């Protein structure tokens, strides 16, 4: 049995039916539901993603790009 131990049910992201279909597709049998989030997280503006991608792909700017994302990445995965 697979149990998802932490899921914020947010119907602005997934309806209950969509969520149940995703559970079935992923093989999850049960889920512990948490309260909804304050609001869904907005996607970053395309120009910021493009600028960051340019920095990370440009050798001279790579250090700056890494510094900019360092607060938003999981340090335990390095």
Chimera marker file (.cmm) of the C-alpha trace (Angstrom):
<marker_set name="trace">
<marker id="1" x="0.000" y="0.000" z="0.000" r="1" g="1" b="0" radius="0.5"/>
<marker id="2" x="1.314" y="3.446" z="-0.961" r="1" g="1" b="0" radius="0.5"/>
<marker id="3" x="0.353" y="6.367" z="1.296" r="1" g="1" b="0" radius="0.5"/>
<marker id="4" x="1.079" y="10.001" z="0.427" r="1" g="1" b="0" radius="0.5"/>
<marker id="5" x="1.671" y="11.488" z="3.860" r="1" g="1" b="0" radius="0.5"/>
<marker id="6" x="1.304" y="15.165" z="2.982" r="1" g="1" b="0" radius="0.5"/>
<marker id="7" x="-0.863" y="16.755" z="0.299" r="1" g="1" b="0" radius="0.5"/>
<marker id="8" x="-2.407" y="20.234" z="0.241" r="1" g="1" b="0" radius="0.5"/>
<marker id="9" x="-5.770" y="19.864" z="-1.452" r="1" g="1" b="0" radius="0.5"/>
<marker id="10" x="-6.043" y="23.001" z="-3.569" r="1" g="1" b="0" radius="0.5"/>
<marker id="11" x="-8.935" y="22.875" z="-5.994" r="1" g="1" b="0" radius="0.5"/>
<marker id="12" x="-7.586" y="25.887" z="-7.896" r="1" g="1" b="0" radius="0.5"/>
<marker id="13" x="-4.731" y="23.591" z="-8.967" r="1" g="1" b="0" radius="0.5"/>
<marker id="14" x="-6.469" y="20.172" z="-9.177" r="1" g="1" b="0" radius="0.5"/>
<marker id="15" x="-10.131" y="19.355" z="-8.786" r="1" g="1" b="0" radius="0.5"/>
<marker id="16" x="-10.895" y="16.428" z="-6.490" r="1" g="1" b="0" radius="0.5"/>
<marker id="17" x="-11.590" y="14.239" z="-9.538" r="1" g="1" b="0" radius="0.5"/>
<marker id="18" x="-8.283" y="15.232" z="-11.163" r="1" g="1" b="0" radius="0.5"/>
<marker id="19" x="-6.471" y="14.580" z="-7.895" r="1" g="1" b="0" radius="0.5"/>
<marker id="20" x="-8.020" y="11.108" z="-7.560" r="1" g="1" b="0" radius="0.5"/>
<marker id="21" x="-7.051" y="10.283" z="-11.161" r="1" g="1" b="0" radius="0.5"/>
<marker id="22" x="-3.445" y="11.367" z="-10.436" r="1" g="1" b="0" radius="0.5"/>
<marker id="23" x="-3.428" y="9.181" z="-7.322" r="1" g="1" b="0" radius="0.5"/>
<marker id="24" x="-4.640" y="6.195" z="-9.365" r="1" g="1" b="0" radius="0.5"/>
<marker id="25" x="-2.113" y="6.892" z="-12.126" r="1" g="1" b="0" radius="0.5"/>
<marker id="26" x="0.716" y="7.114" z="-9.563" r="1" g="1" b="0" radius="0.5"/>
<marker id="27" x="-0.361" y="4.051" z="-7.591" r="1" g="1" b="0" radius="0.5"/>
<marker id="28" x="-1.178" y="6.007" z="-4.409" r="1" g="1" b="0" radius="0.5"/>
<marker id="29" x="-3.779" y="4.259" z="-2.268" r="1" g="1" b="0" radius="0.5"/>
<marker id="30" x="-4.321" y="6.805" z="0.516" r="1" g="1" b="0" radius="0.5"/>
<marker id="31" x="-3.443" y="10.437" z="1.195" r="1" g="1" b="0" radius="0.5"/>
<marker id="32" x="-3.219" y="12.555" z="4.338" r="1" g="1" b="0" radius="0.5"/>
<marker id="33" x="-4.790" y="15.861" z="3.327" r="1" g="1" b="0" radius="0.5"/>
<marker id="34" x="-3.497" y="19.174" z="4.664" r="1" g="1" b="0" radius="0.5"/>
<marker id="35" x="-5.221" y="22.547" z="4.537" r="1" g="1" b="0" radius="0.5"/>
<marker id="36" x="-5.149" y="24.430" z="1.263" r="1" g="1" b="0" radius="0.5"/>
<marker id="37" x="-2.332" y="26.794" z="0.440" r="1" g="1" b="0" radius="0.5"/>
<marker id="38" x="-2.909" y="30.524" z="0.694" r="1" g="1" b="0" radius="0.5"/>
<marker id="39" x="-2.718" y="30.750" z="-3.089" r="1" g="1" b="0" radius="0.5"/>
<marker id="40" x="-1.212" y="28.700" z="-5.905" r="1" g="1" b="0" radius="0.5"/>
<marker id="41" x="2.395" y="29.608" z="-6.642" r="1" g="1" b="0" radius="0.5"/>
<marker id="42" x="2.651" y="31.772" z="-9.725" r="1" g="1" b="0" radius="0.5"/>
<marker id="43" x="4.977" y="30.767" z="-12.534" r="1" g="1" b="0" radius="0.5"/>
<marker id="44" x="7.997" y="33.025" z="-12.891" r="1" g="1" b="0" radius="0.5"/>
<marker id="45" x="7.840" y="35.522" z="-15.778" r="1" g="1" b="0" radius="0.5"/>
<marker id="46" x="9.279" y="34.069" z="-18.998" r="1" g="1" b="0" radius="0.5"/>
<marker id="47" x="11.848" y="36.872" z="-19.358" r="1" g="1" b="0" radius="0.5"/>
<marker id="48" x="13.308" y="36.083" z="-15.902" r="1" g="1" b="0" radius="0.5"/>
<marker id="49" x="13.590" y="32.393" z="-16.742" r="1" g="1" b="0" radius="0.5"/>
<marker id="50" x="15.249" y="33.274" z="-20.064" r="1" g="1" b="0" radius="0.5"/>
<marker id="51" x="17.692" y="35.672" z="-18.342" r="1" g="1" b="0" radius="0.5"/>
<marker id="52" x="18.619" y="33.080" z="-15.721" r="1" g="1" b="0" radius="0.5"/>
<marker id="53" x="19.015" y="30.374" z="-18.354" r="1" g="1" b="0" radius="0.5"/>
<marker id="54" x="21.294" y="32.698" z="-20.358" r="1" g="1" b="0" radius="0.5"/>
<marker id="55" x="23.436" y="33.342" z="-17.249" r="1" g="1" b="0" radius="0.5"/>
<marker id="56" x="23.722" y="29.638" z="-16.446" r="1" g="1" b="0" radius="0.5"/>
<marker id="57" x="24.681" y="28.796" z="-20.043" r="1" g="1" b="0" radius="0.5"/>
<marker id="58" x="27.257" y="31.614" z="-20.310" r="1" g="1" b="0" radius="0.5"/>
<marker id="59" x="30.542" y="30.687" z="-18.666" r="1" g="1" b="0" radius="0.5"/>
<marker id="60" x="31.386" y="34.249" z="-17.577" r="1" g="1" b="0" radius="0.5"/>
<marker id="61" x="27.953" y="34.707" z="-15.931" r="1" g="1" b="0" radius="0.5"/>
<marker id="62" x="27.456" y="31.202" z="-14.527" r="1" g="1" b="0" radius="0.5"/>
<marker id="63" x="28.634" y="32.151" z="-11.024" r="1" g="1" b="0" radius="0.5"/>
<marker id="64" x="26.118" y="34.990" z="-10.895" r="1" g="1" b="0" radius="0.5"/>
<marker id="65" x="23.337" y="32.690" z="-12.093" r="1" g="1" b="0" radius="0.5"/>
<marker id="66" x="24.202" y="30.101" z="-9.445" r="1" g="1" b="0" radius="0.5"/>
<marker id="67" x="24.280" y="32.797" z="-6.756" r="1" g="1" b="0" radius="0.5"/>
<marker id="68" x="20.827" y="34.004" z="-7.799" r="1" g="1" b="0" radius="0.5"/>
<marker id="69" x="19.275" y="30.551" z="-7.495" r="1" g="1" b="0" radius="0.5"/>
<marker id="70" x="21.193" y="29.443" z="-4.388" r="1" g="1" b="0" radius="0.5"/>
<marker id="71" x="18.417" y="30.519" z="-2.011" r="1" g="1" b="0" radius="0.5"/>
<marker id="72" x="15.829" y="28.557" z="-3.991" r="1" g="1" b="0" radius="0.5"/>
<marker id="73" x="17.555" y="25.200" z="-4.276" r="1" g="1" b="0" radius="0.5"/>
<marker id="74" x="17.798" y="22.297" z="-1.855" r="1" g="1" b="0" radius="0.5"/>
<marker id="75" x="21.355" y="22.403" z="-0.506" r="1" g="1" b="0" radius="0.5"/>
<marker id="76" x="21.170" y="18.773" z="0.658" r="1" g="1" b="0" radius="0.5"/>
<marker id="77" x="21.071" y="17.648" z="-2.997" r="1" g="1" b="0" radius="0.5"/>
<marker id="78" x="24.528" y="19.101" z="-3.868" r="1" g="1" b="0" radius="0.5"/>
<link id1="1" id2="2" r="1" g="1" b="0" radius="0.2"/>
<link id1="2" id2="3" r="1" g="1" b="0" radius="0.2"/>
<link id1="3" id2="4" r="1" g="1" b="0" radius="0.2"/>
<link id1="4" id2="5" r="1" g="1" b="0" radius="0.2"/>
<link id1="5" id2="6" r="1" g="1" b="0" radius="0.2"/>
<link id1="6" id2="7" r="1" g="1" b="0" radius="0.2"/>
<link id1="7" id2="8" r="1" g="1" b="0" radius="0.2"/>
<link id1="8" id2="9" r="1" g="1" b="0" radius="0.2"/>
<link id1="9" id2="10" r="1" g="1" b="0" radius="0.2"/>
<link id1="10" id2="11" r="1" g="1" b="0" radius="0.2"/>
<link id1="11" id2="12" r="1" g="1" b="0" radius="0.2"/>
<link id1="12" id2="13" r="1" g="1" b="0" radius="0.2"/>
<link id1="13" id2="14" r="1" g="1" b="0" radius="0.2"/>
<link id1="14" id2="15" r="1" g="1" b="0" radius="0.2"/>
<link id1="15" id2="16" r="1" g="1" b="0" radius="0.2"/>
<link id1="16" id2="17" r="1" g="1" b="0" radius="0.2"/>
<link id1="17" id2="18" r="1" g="1" b="0" radius="0.2"/>
<link id1="18" id2="19" r="1" g="1" b="0" radius="0.2"/>
<link id1="19" id2="20" r="1" g="1" b="0" radius="0.2"/>
<link id1="20" id2="21" r="1" g="1" b="0" radius="0.2"/>
<link id1="21" id2="22" r="1" g="1" b="0" radius="0.2"/>
<link id1="22" id2="23" r="1" g="1" b="0" radius="0.2"/>
<link id1="23" id2="24" r="1" g="1" b="0" radius="0.2"/>
<link id1="24" id2="25" r="1" g="1" b="0" radius="0.2"/>
<link id1="25" id2="26" r="1" g="1" b="0" radius="0.2"/>
<link id1="26" id2="27" r="1" g="1" b="0" radius="0.2"/>
<link id1="27" id2="28" r="1" g="1" b="0" radius="0.2"/>
<link id1="28" id2="29" r="1" g="1" b="0" radius="0.2"/>
<link id1="29" id2="30" r="1" g="1" b="0" radius="0.2"/>
<link id1="30" id2="31" r="1" g="1" b="0" radius="0.2"/>
<link id1="31" id2="32" r="1" g="1" b="0" radius="0.2"/>
<link id1="32" id2="33" r="1" g="1" b="0" radius="0.2"/>
<link id1="33" id2="34" r="1" g="1" b="0" radius="0.2"/>
<link id1="34" id2="35" r="1" g="1" b="0" radius="0.2"/>
<link id1="35" id2="36" r="1" g="1" b="0" radius="0.2"/>
<link id1="36" id2="37" r="1" g="1" b="0" radius="0.2"/>
<link id1="37" id2="38" r="1" g="1" b="0" radius="0.2"/>
<link id1="38" id2="39" r="1" g="1" b="0" radius="0.2"/>
<link id1="39" id2="40" r="1" g="1" b="0" radius="0.2"/>
<link id1="40" id2="41" r="1" g="1" b="0" radius="0.2"/>
<link id1="41" id2="42" r="1" g="1" b="0" radius="0.2"/>
<link id1="42" id2="43" r="1" g="1" b="0" radius="0.2"/>
<link id1="43" id2="44" r="1" g="1" b="0" radius="0.2"/>
<link id1="44" id2="45" r="1" g="1" b="0" radius="0.2"/>
<link id1="45" id2="46" r="1" g="1" b="0" radius="0.2"/>
<link id1="46" id2="47" r="1" g="1" b="0" radius="0.2"/>
<link id1="47" id2="48" r="1" g="1" b="0" radius="0.2"/>
<link id1="48" id2="49" r="1" g="1" b="0" radius="0.2"/>
<link id1="49" id2="50" r="1" g="1" b="0" radius="0.2"/>
<link id1="50" id2="51" r="1" g="1" b="0" radius="0.2"/>
<link id1="51" id2="52" r="1" g="1" b="0" radius="0.2"/>
<link id1="52" id2="53" r="1" g="1" b="0" radius="0.2"/>
<link id1="53" id2="54" r="1" g="1" b="0" radius="0.2"/>
<link id1="54" id2="55" r="1" g="1" b="0" radius="0.2"/>
<link id1="55" id2="56" r="1" g="1" b="0" radius="0.2"/>
<link id1="56" id2="57" r="1" g="1" b="0" radius="0.2"/>
<link id1="57" id2="58" r="1" g="1" b="0" radius="0.2"/>
<link id1="58" id2="59" r="1" g="1" b="0" radius="0.2"/>
<link id1="59" id2="60" r="1" g="1" b="0" radius="0.2"/>
<link id1="60" id2="61" r="1" g="1" b="0" radius="0.2"/>
<link id1="61" id2="62" r="1" g="1" b="0" radius="0.2"/>
<link id1="62" id2="63" r="1" g="1" b="0" radius="0.2"/>
<link id1="63" id2="64" r="1" g="1" b="0" radius="0.2"/>
<link id1="64" id2="65" r="1" g="1" b="0" radius="0.2"/>
<link id1="65" id2="66" r="1" g="1" b="0" radius="0.2"/>
<link id1="66" id2="67" r="1" g="1" b="0" radius="0.2"/>
<link id1="67" id2="68" r="1" g="1" b="0" radius="0.2"/>
<link id1="68" id2="69" r="1" g="1" b="0" radius="0.2"/>
<link id1="69" id2="70" r="1" g="1" b="0" radius="0.2"/>
<link id1="70" id2="71" r="1" g="1" b="0" radius="0.2"/>
<link id1="71" id2="72" r="1" g="1" b="0" radius="0.2"/>
<link id1="72" id2="73" r="1" g="1" b="0" radius="0.2"/>
<link id1="73" id2="74" r="1" g="1" b="0" radius="0.2"/>
<link id1="74" id2="75" r="1" g="1" b="0" radius="0.2"/>
<link id1="75" id2="76" r="1" g="1" b="0" radius="0.2"/>
<link id1="76" id2="77" r="1" g="1" b="0" radius="0.2"/>
<link id1="77" id2="78" r="1" g="1" b="0" radius="0.2"/>
</marker_set>
